[in-house]
Amino acid sequence: MLVLLDTSATPYTDTSFEAAVRVAASLAVAAFDGGHPVEVRTTGGARAAAERGVSARAELLDLFAEAVRDERDPGLGALPGLGQAGDGAALGIVTGAGQVMLDAVGPALRRFATVSLALIGERRDGPAPVVPGAFTVAAATSVAFAAAWNRTVR
């Protein structure tokens, strides 16, 4: 699984960015604990990977601990540059981006077998926007995200 954290400055407040980091870390740890190889990336270019029995999940968590918002970060504009996904690859995107940016990245999502999109931010309670090719959950906080995710996938 590839987990991509949007680390651009524009879509977040300090509080919503911290919530997005928690959600991204939760997705990565859940995949790792489920026995899947995990790669985590930020839209600013940071990368880490871990595979059970080969490396520790601490490598993933270190990336999230160091994540910061950056005005020069391209945000979801970095998605087309991720390269081709392997067979059966899953993508988890965590962002606070608005609908215009989400519409722009839709075609890049087709390269992945499954795509989960977590939209995190103060104005995110309520129905998630439709993003063709992605399972989308919107929430104001990481706690609200976990509750919405569990309601939807269980």
N, CA, C and O of each residue as an XYZ file, in Angstrom:
616
protein
N       0.842     -1.176      0.000
C       0.000      0.000      0.000
C       0.881      1.230      0.000
O       1.922      1.276      0.655
N       0.438      2.229     -0.752
C       1.100      3.523     -0.762
C       0.190      4.513     -0.050
O      -0.976      4.667     -0.414
N       0.725      5.187      0.968
C      -0.012      6.234      1.672
C       0.658      7.557      1.319
O       1.854      7.747      1.540
N      -0.147      8.470      0.761
C       0.355      9.781      0.357
C      -0.274     10.845      1.237
O      -1.497     10.981      1.282
N       0.562     11.598      1.937
C       0.112     12.708      2.776
C       0.384     14.023      2.056
O       1.526     14.328      1.715
N      -0.662     14.789      1.830
C      -0.535     16.123      1.249
C       0.075     17.034      2.313
O      -0.523     17.261      3.365
N       1.266     17.551      2.031
C       1.946     18.427      2.989
C       2.026     19.870      2.481
O       2.861     20.650      2.939
N       1.159     20.213      1.543
C       1.100     21.601      1.105
C       0.439     22.435      2.204
O      -0.290     21.900      3.039
N       0.688     23.710      2.201
C       0.191     24.575      3.274
C      -1.258     25.004      3.076
O      -2.008     25.125      4.045
N      -1.645     25.230      1.855
C      -2.924     25.874      1.553
C      -4.158     25.191      2.130
O      -5.011     25.886      2.683
N      -4.304     23.863      2.032
C      -5.592     23.291      2.442
C      -5.797     23.117      3.939
O      -6.845     22.623      4.355
N      -4.842     23.502      4.749
C      -4.909     23.173      6.164
C      -4.779     24.385      7.085
O      -4.235     25.428      6.720
N      -5.305     24.196      8.295
C      -4.917     24.998      9.455
C      -3.911     24.138     10.207
O      -3.697     22.983      9.838
N      -3.291     24.672     11.249
C      -2.376     23.851     12.044
C      -3.103     22.632     12.614
O      -2.569     21.522     12.615
N      -4.318     22.851     13.095
C      -5.090     21.768     13.707
C      -5.482     20.705     12.692
O      -5.350     19.512     12.964
N      -5.962     21.123     11.524
C      -6.381     20.131     10.532
C      -5.183     19.384      9.955
O      -5.310     18.215      9.591
N      -4.019     20.035      9.862
C      -2.833     19.324      9.381
C      -2.433     18.234     10.369
O      -2.114     17.117      9.960
N      -2.446     18.539     11.640
C      -2.130     17.512     12.641
C      -3.105     16.345     12.559
O      -2.709     15.190     12.714
N      -4.370     16.640     12.317
C      -5.369     15.578     12.154
C      -5.050     14.749     10.915
O      -5.156     13.523     10.949
N      -4.663     15.398      9.828
C      -4.315     14.678      8.597
C      -3.108     13.771      8.813
O      -3.085     12.646      8.315
N      -2.117     14.243      9.543
C      -0.938     13.415      9.844
C      -1.358     12.183     10.648
O      -0.887     11.079     10.376
N      -2.239     12.364     11.634
C      -2.710     11.219     12.434
C      -3.459     10.206     11.571
O      -3.284      8.999     11.738
N      -4.286     10.688     10.658
C      -5.035      9.788      9.775
C      -4.076      9.023      8.864
O      -4.212      7.810      8.708
N      -3.115      9.712      8.264
C      -2.152      9.048      7.381
C      -1.349      7.991      8.145
O      -1.132      6.887      7.646
N      -0.916      8.336      9.350
C      -0.164      7.378     10.163
C      -1.035      6.161     10.503
O      -0.549      5.030     10.498
N      -2.303      6.390     10.795
C      -3.209      5.284     11.109
C      -3.386      4.349      9.922
O      -3.379      3.129     10.084
N      -3.545      4.917      8.726
C      -3.679      4.083      7.523
C      -2.415      3.241      7.307
O      -2.497      2.049      7.010
N      -1.260      3.869      7.458
C       0.005      3.161      7.237
C       0.207      2.052      8.260
O       0.598      0.943      7.895
N      -0.050      2.329      9.523
C       0.133      1.334     10.578
C      -0.858      0.180     10.411
O      -0.496     -0.979     10.611
N      -2.103      0.491     10.047
C      -3.096     -0.571      9.842
C      -2.675     -1.509      8.714
O      -2.805     -2.727      8.837
N      -2.176     -0.951      7.623
C      -1.713     -1.786      6.510
C      -0.499     -2.613      6.937
O      -0.421     -3.806      6.645
N       0.442     -1.977      7.625
C       1.645     -2.685      8.088
C       1.277     -3.805      9.050
O       1.755     -4.931      8.911
N       0.425     -3.497     10.029
C       0.020     -4.508     11.005
C      -0.796     -5.620     10.361
O      -0.859     -6.731     10.886
N      -1.425     -5.323      9.216
C      -2.166     -6.337      8.466
C      -1.263     -7.209      7.599
O      -1.742     -8.095      6.892
N       0.036     -6.957      7.654
C       0.987     -7.784      6.923
C       1.316     -7.301      5.525
O       1.953     -8.024      4.759
N       0.897     -6.100      5.178
C       1.152     -5.570      3.837
C       2.417     -4.716      3.812
O       2.693     -4.003      4.777
N       3.182     -4.776      2.739
C       4.282     -3.829      2.597
C       3.691     -2.436      2.429
O       2.674     -2.264      1.757
N       4.324     -1.451      3.035
C       3.788     -0.087      3.032
C       4.883      0.886      2.610
O       6.026      0.810      3.060
N       4.495      1.788      1.741
C       5.351      2.917      1.404
C       4.567      4.161      1.763
O       3.383      4.269      1.444
N       5.221      5.101      2.426
C       4.585      6.380      2.729
C       5.380      7.479      2.041
O       6.609      7.450      1.978
N       4.635      8.443      1.531
C       5.246      9.587      0.867
C       4.494     10.843      1.266
O       3.320     10.799      1.635
N       5.189     11.946      1.183
C       4.521     13.237      1.301
C       4.582     13.898     -0.071
O       5.438     13.570     -0.893
N       3.670     14.825     -0.307
C       3.701     15.537     -1.580
C       4.930     16.437     -1.677
O       5.259     16.926     -2.758
N       5.606     16.655     -0.558
C       6.844     17.424     -0.556
C       8.073     16.596     -0.896
O       9.170     17.145     -1.002
N       7.914     15.281     -1.071
C       9.021     14.436     -1.518
C       9.607     13.490     -0.486
O      10.465     12.678     -0.834
N       9.183     13.558      0.764
C       9.698     12.625      1.770
C       9.143     11.227      1.493
O       8.009     11.078      1.038
N       9.963     10.196      1.777
C       9.566      8.815      1.515
C      10.097      7.894      2.598
O      11.171      8.116      3.157
N       9.326      6.863      2.879
C       9.769      5.790      3.782
C       9.001      4.534      3.391
O       7.901      4.608      2.843
N       9.596      3.384      3.680
C       8.933      2.117      3.379
C       9.208      1.128      4.496
O      10.234      1.202      5.173
N       8.282      0.206      4.677
C       8.446     -0.824      5.701
C       7.682     -2.073      5.278
O       6.634     -2.005      4.636
N       8.240     -3.204      5.656
C       7.601     -4.485      5.382
C       7.786     -5.371      6.596
O       8.898     -5.520      7.103
N       6.699     -5.956      7.057
C       6.755     -6.814      8.244
C       7.786     -7.904      8.078
O       7.867     -8.543      7.029
N       8.564     -8.112      9.103
C       9.604     -9.119      9.065
C      10.891     -8.629      8.430
O      11.925     -9.290      8.529
N      10.837     -7.471      7.778
C      12.015     -6.915      7.110
C      12.443     -5.619      7.771
O      13.635     -5.381      7.970
N      11.475     -4.783      8.110
C      11.770     -3.485      8.723
C      10.684     -3.163      9.746
O       9.659     -3.840      9.825
N      10.928     -2.142     10.506
C      10.013     -1.777     11.590
C       9.086     -0.652     11.151
O       9.442      0.174     10.311
N       7.898     -0.635     11.731
C       6.961      0.431     11.390
C       7.428      1.780     11.919
O       6.893      2.817     11.525
N       8.420      1.781     12.807
C       8.958      3.050     13.312
C       9.490      3.905     12.176
O       9.458      5.133     12.258
N       9.983      3.269     11.109
C      10.472      4.028      9.955
C       9.347      4.842      9.326
O       9.564      5.964      8.870
N       8.154      4.277      9.305
C       6.999      4.992      8.770
C       6.612      6.144      9.694
O       6.364      7.266      9.253
N       6.569      5.834     10.979
C       6.136      6.838     11.950
C       7.103      8.011     12.037
O       6.686      9.140     12.298
N       8.390      7.753     11.820
C       9.380      8.831     11.818
C       9.059      9.860     10.731
O       9.183     11.064     10.955
N       8.649      9.381      9.554
C       8.308     10.305      8.475
C       7.156     11.209      8.902
O       7.198     12.418      8.676
N       6.137     10.632      9.514
C       4.989     11.439      9.936
C       5.360     12.403     11.053
O       4.834     13.515     11.106
N       6.256     11.997     11.942
C       6.679     12.873     13.036
C       7.406     14.107     12.507
O       7.380     15.166     13.134
N       8.048     13.966     11.367
C       8.814     15.069     10.788
C       8.028     15.873      9.754
O       8.539     16.868      9.241
N       6.818     15.470      9.443
C       6.033     16.141      8.396
C       5.662     17.564      8.796
O       5.241     17.818      9.924
N       5.826     18.482      7.855
C       5.443     19.877      8.048
C       4.773     20.386      6.774
O       5.016     19.885      5.676
N       3.926     21.396      6.953
C       3.314     22.055      5.792
C       4.341     22.981      5.165
O       5.189     23.552      5.850
N       4.246     23.120      3.836
C       5.203     23.965      3.135
C       4.489     24.709      2.005
O       3.773     24.102      1.208
N       4.686     26.005      1.945
C       4.078     26.833      0.895
C       4.546     26.431     -0.498
O       3.811     26.612     -1.469
N       5.763     25.886     -0.614
C       6.312     25.501     -1.924
C       5.910     24.099     -2.347
O       6.192     23.691     -3.473
N       5.262     23.361     -1.473
C       4.830     21.992     -1.744
C       3.737     21.999     -2.809
O       2.801     22.792     -2.709
N       3.827     21.135     -3.833
C       2.817     21.130     -4.897
C       1.485     20.508     -4.502
O       0.528     20.563     -5.274
N       1.405     19.922     -3.323
C       0.165     19.278     -2.907
C      -0.189     18.131     -3.831
O       0.697     17.420     -4.303
N      -1.469     17.942     -4.093
C      -1.903     16.822     -4.918
C      -1.427     16.933     -6.355
O      -1.561     15.981     -7.124
N      -0.878     18.068     -6.729
C      -0.254     18.193     -8.043
C       0.909     17.226     -8.211
O       1.342     16.971     -9.335
N       1.423     16.684     -7.106
C       2.521     15.704     -7.162
C       2.028     14.309     -7.527
O       2.838     13.447     -7.865
N       0.738     14.068     -7.467
C       0.201     12.726     -7.693
C       0.570     12.137     -9.056
O       0.951     10.968     -9.107
N       0.480     12.873    -10.153
C       0.851     12.264    -11.441
C       2.302     11.797    -11.499
O       2.623     10.919    -12.299
N       3.172     12.349    -10.691
C       4.576     11.963    -10.691
C       4.903     10.750     -9.842
O       6.076     10.410     -9.692
N       3.912     10.096     -9.287
C       4.176      8.932     -8.432
C       4.655      7.724     -9.210
O       5.208      6.798     -8.618
N       4.463      7.705    -10.507
C       4.859      6.552    -11.304
C       3.745      5.526    -11.357
O       2.665      5.723    -10.799
N       4.025      4.442    -12.032
C       3.027      3.398    -12.197
C       2.907      2.560    -10.944
O       3.893      2.303    -10.253
N       1.696      2.139    -10.662
C       1.440      1.267     -9.524
C       1.642     -0.176     -9.947
O       1.423     -0.524    -11.107
N       2.059     -1.014     -9.016
C       2.163     -2.442     -9.291
C       0.789     -3.086     -9.298
O      -0.196     -2.476     -8.880
N       0.729     -4.317     -9.775
C      -0.544     -5.026     -9.798
C      -1.138     -5.085     -8.409
O      -0.465     -5.465     -7.451
N      -2.385     -4.713     -8.303
C      -3.085     -4.785     -7.028
C      -2.708     -3.725     -6.030
O      -3.089     -3.812     -4.863
N      -1.965     -2.722     -6.458
C      -1.516     -1.694     -5.523
C      -2.690     -0.861     -5.024
O      -3.592     -0.509     -5.783
N      -2.655     -0.560     -3.748
C      -3.664      0.298     -3.120
C      -3.022      1.640     -2.809
O      -1.844      1.716     -2.463
N      -3.810      2.689     -2.937
C      -3.352      4.044     -2.650
C      -4.274      4.651     -1.611
O      -5.495      4.605     -1.758
N      -3.703      5.217     -0.568
C      -4.449      5.980      0.419
C      -3.942      7.405      0.400
O      -2.761      7.642      0.658
N      -4.806      8.360      0.101
C      -4.432      9.770      0.033
C      -5.082     10.488      1.208
O      -6.268     10.303      1.480
N      -4.303     11.304      1.898
C      -4.835     12.122      2.988
C      -4.547     13.576      2.642
O      -3.396     13.965      2.440
N      -5.614     14.375      2.577
C      -5.493     15.761      2.139
C      -6.584     16.619      2.751
O      -7.552     16.114      3.320
N      -6.412     17.900      2.623
C      -7.450     18.859      2.980
C      -7.891     19.626      1.744
O      -8.624     20.609      1.850
N      -7.443     19.176      0.554
C      -7.687     19.895     -0.700
C      -9.165     20.003     -1.033
O      -9.979     19.169     -0.635
N      -9.484     21.048     -1.769
C     -10.852     21.289     -2.201
C     -11.196     20.564     -3.484
O     -10.350     19.898     -4.081
N     -12.443     20.699     -3.903
C     -12.976     19.962     -5.048
C     -12.217     20.223     -6.342
O     -12.029     19.298     -7.133
N     -11.774     21.454     -6.580
C     -11.069     21.757     -7.823
C      -9.811     20.905     -7.939
O      -9.548     20.336     -8.998
N      -9.035     20.810     -6.869
C      -7.824     19.996     -6.903
C      -8.178     18.519     -7.012
O      -7.491     17.775     -7.713
N      -9.220     18.085     -6.343
C      -9.628     16.684     -6.417
C     -10.024     16.309     -7.839
O      -9.674     15.227     -8.312
N     -10.737     17.173     -8.517
C     -11.124     16.914     -9.908
C      -9.896     16.789    -10.800
O      -9.875     15.977    -11.724
N      -8.885     17.584    -10.526
C      -7.682     17.587    -11.360
C      -6.871     16.307    -11.229
O      -6.184     15.927    -12.177
N      -6.928     15.632    -10.089
C      -6.101     14.434     -9.902
C      -6.836     13.148    -10.220
O      -6.229     12.077    -10.214
N      -8.128     13.226    -10.497
C      -8.924     12.027    -10.775
C      -8.294     11.067    -11.769
O      -8.231      9.871    -11.482
N      -7.820     11.532    -12.933
C      -7.245     10.605    -13.908
C      -6.024      9.831    -13.394
O      -5.799      8.697    -13.818
N      -5.249     10.411    -12.506
C      -4.070      9.718    -11.976
C      -4.454      8.543    -11.086
O      -3.667      7.615    -10.900
N      -5.658      8.585    -10.540
C      -6.089      7.529     -9.628
C      -6.319      6.200    -10.337
O      -6.288      5.150     -9.696
N      -6.546      6.226    -11.624
C      -6.840      4.998    -12.378
C      -5.676      4.014    -12.402
O      -5.865      2.854    -12.765
N      -4.499      4.443    -12.031
C      -3.333      3.554    -12.050
C      -3.297      2.610    -10.863
O      -2.422      1.746    -10.801
N      -4.209      2.745     -9.930
C      -4.203      1.940     -8.711
C      -5.435      1.051     -8.664
O      -6.509      1.440     -9.123
N      -5.276     -0.144     -8.106
C      -6.394     -1.088     -8.009
C      -7.485     -0.540     -7.097
O      -8.670     -0.641     -7.416
N      -7.096      0.033     -5.976
C      -8.051      0.653     -5.056
C      -7.468      1.965     -4.553
O      -6.262      2.095     -4.340
N      -8.364      2.938     -4.367
C      -7.948      4.244     -3.870
C      -8.889      4.656     -2.748
O     -10.109      4.644     -2.906
N      -8.304      5.018     -1.621
C      -9.059      5.591     -0.503
C      -8.601      7.027     -0.339
O      -7.404      7.316     -0.348
N      -9.559      7.919     -0.192
C      -9.257      9.337     -0.089
C      -9.842      9.876      1.206
O     -11.056      9.857      1.408
N      -8.961     10.360      2.086
C      -9.385     10.952      3.361
C      -9.278     12.463      3.233
O      -8.190     13.006      3.042
N     -10.418     13.133      3.340
C     -10.465     14.594      3.270
C     -10.634     15.124      4.682
O     -11.672     14.925      5.312
N      -9.601     15.802      5.174
C      -9.563     16.214      6.570
C      -9.546     17.735      6.677
O      -8.758     18.400      6.005
N     -10.414     18.280      7.521
C     -10.423     19.724      7.741
C     -11.676     20.171      8.450
O     -12.673     19.451      8.502
N     -11.615     21.364      8.993
C     -12.708     21.890      9.799
C     -14.044     21.925      9.070
O     -15.091     21.778      9.701
N     -14.029     22.115      7.765
C     -15.276     22.211      7.011
C     -15.635     20.888      6.346
O     -16.366     20.885      5.356
N     -15.148     19.782      6.855
C     -15.309     18.498      6.183
C     -16.402     17.607      6.763
O     -16.611     16.513      6.238
N     -17.101     18.008      7.802
C     -18.178     17.163      8.297
C     -19.303     17.143      7.264
O     -19.548     18.138      6.582
N     -19.973     16.019      7.158
C     -21.047     15.875      6.191
C     -20.629     14.958      5.075
O     -19.590     14.302      5.160
N     -21.432     14.902      4.020
C     -21.132     13.970      2.937
C     -19.818     14.298      2.244
O     -19.471     15.463      2.050
N     -19.104     13.257      1.882
C     -17.847     13.434      1.161
C     -18.142     13.735     -0.298
O     -19.112     13.220     -0.852
N     -17.317     14.565     -0.926
C     -17.510     14.809     -2.359
C     -17.242     13.530     -3.150
O     -16.472     12.671     -2.721
N     -17.877     13.421     -4.286
C     -17.658     12.266     -5.150
C     -16.382     12.492     -5.948
O     -16.222     13.517     -6.611
N     -15.473     11.518     -5.875
C     -14.251     11.543     -6.658
C     -14.225     10.224     -7.427
O     -13.963      9.178     -6.835
N     -14.493     10.252     -8.736
C     -14.538      9.005     -9.502
C     -13.263      8.188     -9.327
O     -12.155      8.702     -9.479
N     -13.435      6.915     -9.006
C     -12.304      6.016     -8.827
C     -11.780      5.938     -7.415
O     -10.790      5.251     -7.166
N     -12.420      6.625     -6.478
C     -11.923      6.631     -5.102
C     -13.053      6.401     -4.105
O     -14.180      6.858     -4.299
N     -12.723      5.679     -3.031
C     -13.589      5.562     -1.865
C     -13.236      6.755     -0.990
O     -12.097      6.868     -0.536
N     -14.192      7.648     -0.743
C     -13.898      8.929     -0.104
C     -14.612      9.073      1.233
O     -15.808      8.804      1.350
N     -13.855      9.502      2.238
C     -14.411      9.802      3.559
C     -13.946     11.205      3.941
O     -12.758     11.517      3.858
N     -14.887     12.043      4.358
C     -14.558     13.404      4.789
C     -14.846     13.538      6.280
O     -15.849     13.026      6.776
N     -13.958     14.229      6.985
C     -14.138     14.417      8.427
C     -13.375     15.652      8.879
O     -12.383     16.048      8.267
N     -13.855     16.251      9.960
C     -13.209     17.444     10.501
C     -11.973     17.099     11.325
O     -11.027     17.884     11.375
N     -11.971     15.935     11.971
C     -10.870     15.545     12.866
C     -10.486     14.088     12.604
O     -11.183     13.368     11.888
N      -9.379     13.675     13.189
C      -8.971     12.272     13.046
C      -9.948     11.339     13.754
O     -10.187     10.229     13.278
N     -10.513     11.763     14.869
C     -11.501     10.948     15.591
C     -12.767     10.800     14.742
O     -13.320      9.706     14.635
N     -13.220     11.894     14.145
C     -14.396     11.836     13.282
C     -14.126     10.981     12.047
O     -15.015     10.276     11.569
N     -12.895     11.043     11.531
C     -12.535     10.201     10.390
C     -12.648      8.720     10.758
O     -13.250      7.939     10.021
N     -12.070      8.340     11.894
C     -12.119      6.931     12.313
C     -13.560      6.456     12.444
O     -13.883      5.349     12.014
N     -14.425      7.267     13.024
C     -15.831      6.898     13.187
C     -16.517      6.763     11.826
O     -17.261      5.809     11.602
N     -16.272      7.713     10.914
C     -16.884      7.664      9.588
C     -16.368      6.470      8.793
O     -17.141      5.786      8.121
N     -15.068      6.220      8.869
C     -14.467      5.080      8.162
C     -15.096      3.779      8.668
O     -15.512      2.939      7.871
N     -15.163      3.616      9.977
C     -15.706      2.392     10.548
C     -17.176      2.198     10.189
O     -17.601      1.068      9.945
N     -17.956      3.267     10.151
C     -19.362      3.169      9.747
C     -19.482      2.729      8.292
O     -20.399      1.991      7.932
N     -18.571      3.176      7.476
C     -18.657      2.938      6.040
C     -18.127      1.569      5.631
O     -18.731      0.904      4.789
N     -17.016      1.138      6.207
C     -16.402     -0.111      5.752
C     -16.805     -1.342      6.537
O     -16.494     -2.457      6.116
N     -17.472     -1.186      7.640
C     -17.858     -2.372      8.421
C     -19.275     -2.755      8.190
O     -19.754     -3.729      8.771
